[in-house]
Every structure is written in structure tokens, then in C-alpha cells.
Amino acid sequence: MKMADSTDRPGGTTDTGSGSGRTGRGKDGSGAGAPVRRRDARRNRDLLIEAAHEVFTELGLNAPLDVIARRAGVGNATLYRHFPHRAALVDAVFRDQLTGTMEAGDRARAVDDAWTGLTGYLQAVFTVLATDRGTNDLMTTHLEGVESLEAVHAHNHRTMELLLERGRHQGIIRPDVTTEDVLFALAALGRAVPALTTATNPDAWRRPLALLCDSLRAAPTPPLPSPALTPGQLDDTLHHFNR
């Protein structure tokens, strides 16, 4: 991503990076204003994270960064000083939300009954996907450079792997379904959730998710056609979702 090369705020005012126009030096030129600069910098960072969450939720992760800067009331240069690229901003905005997803996975792993753990976990994840467009984009596509996202994808994969393995052992999950089968189907359904809930109602995702879950049940069914996705093929497919 190209770095901003202008220090102009939207509207033509000068962006000092502090949001206040202070130079940060005392009257005697001794630098006594440094604590003020630090407070202003922290405040600007907080404003940017808050504005970015609002904009990403409304418009998705590809929202223009200058829209975020304007909503935060700072210039583009200030945004880039705090977050040199989009991935850094996304990581700061969604780290806590993604941590919550991993906590839901941990709770599901602790449930003895695999079906209860699996369906409870998926309902928790899709509740977030239906209400937060930014998190939906993160969870259903691939974005390079977001550290917390890499961790949650790995945790999610392992959670699904454990729950499916437990379900097969308990005789409730069909033996030929793979983790990649399920993750691909969930990603595809998750991408449709914003349009579905906008056109119908906020809980409309529950019906197709229930149908998807039912397709995982062990039953006298014919074998699945074509080879299963490999982990690498799943990653490549999710990467193309974001194009």
C-alpha cells in the first residue's frame, strides 16, 4: 500500500500528527510538551481504531482508509504514522473480537457431546458474522499480514478437526467428510450472510446453517463426489474470495 505523502487534513487544514496543532514544546523550548504529544498520540490512535471499526463494519475491510481518517477527525498522515498498512489497522481493530472466537472454540472443545459442541460453536461464530461486516470479511477470506487472524484461522481449523474427529468416533458425523470440506462450506455460507440478513431478517442465517449442519450427520448416504480439498487448496480458494 502506498504511504501517504501529504500532511494535509481533509478540508485543507494542516495535520501535525497530534490532532491538536500543538508543537509539544514548552515556552522555553525545552520540550516540556512531550507528555501532551504522547496523550494526543494515544487519543488519535484510539479515535482511529474506533472509526475504523465503524467503517469496516459498515463497508467491509476494503473501505477507503481516508474515510476512516476523516471520521476519526485526523489527517491521512496521522493514520499512516500509527498504522503503516491496512493489515496493521485491521489487526488492532479486530484482535479482541478474534480472541473471542478462539474462546468460543475452546468452550466447544470442552463439551463431551461432539454435536452439541459443533453446533454451539458454529452458532456463536455466525452470530458475529451476521452483525459485523468487517469480522465477516476477515473470517471468510484471506488477508495477509494480520497476526491475530493467522492465529484464529489455525485455532478454528484445529477446533473443527477435533470436533469432527470426536463426532466420527461417536458415530454422529459422516465418515467421509473432511475439515476442509466443512471450512469451505462455512466460508461460502458466511460470505452470503450479509446479503441474506439485509434482504430478509437478522436471523435468516440460522436456516441454511442448520441445513449445512444436518448434511454432516452420519446416515446411509452415497459417497461424496470428487476429491476433498487439501489444506493448501482451501487457503488458495479463500484467498480468491477476497478478489
Phi, psi and omega in degrees: 000136182287133178286148177293135180247014179234146177254018179277136171283156169304133181099355173095359180276157183279136179261111180273349183093351181254342182081359184234346182082001180286148175274340178085007180250149178287174181298332180270007178073017187272355181087022182292347181274007182303316177301326178295317178300318181294320178296317180296320180296316178297319180296316180297320179297315179298319179296320180294318180295317179297314180294320180296320178299316179298312184291317179297322178296322182281317192246350184092175188287346179269011179302143180299135181291333179291334174295319178295316179299315180297318180294328178283346180081025178232172179272166180301323182297323178296318179301314183289334175293322179279322185226095187293344177210164185302319183300323179295320178292316179300317180299315181294323183287318192252004183303311182295320180297318180291326175299323177297325177295319178293325177296321176297322177295320178297320178296320180295321179297330184279352180276127183295317181282116186297321182294317178297317179296316182295308183292324177295320179296313182294323177295321177296316180295314184288335174300320178288315181301328183281342186248347185226105183298322181296313178296324177300312178301318181296314188283339187249002176226191180234123179235119183290145168089002179263103187301314182294331179289319178301319180295317184288325177297317179295318180294318180296318179299315181292322178299311180297320180300314180294317182293320178292318177299316178296319179296321177294319179296325180276356176080018182250348178248134181300142189287341186263359181276140181251166177299319181293324175306310186290316182295322177296313180298321179293321179296317179297316178294319180300323179296332181276346187300313181302315179294320181297312183288329177292320183280340185235265180211163187299338181259012185296338181291341185295324181292306179296330177293320178297319178296319179296315180298318180298331180290347179272348184294143175291131181194166176289083181239155178292156179300153178290141180280157175062159181293153176287154175295145169272164176305320179294320178295323177297314179301316180296321181294315179295326177297320181287338176303328187270007181268000000 
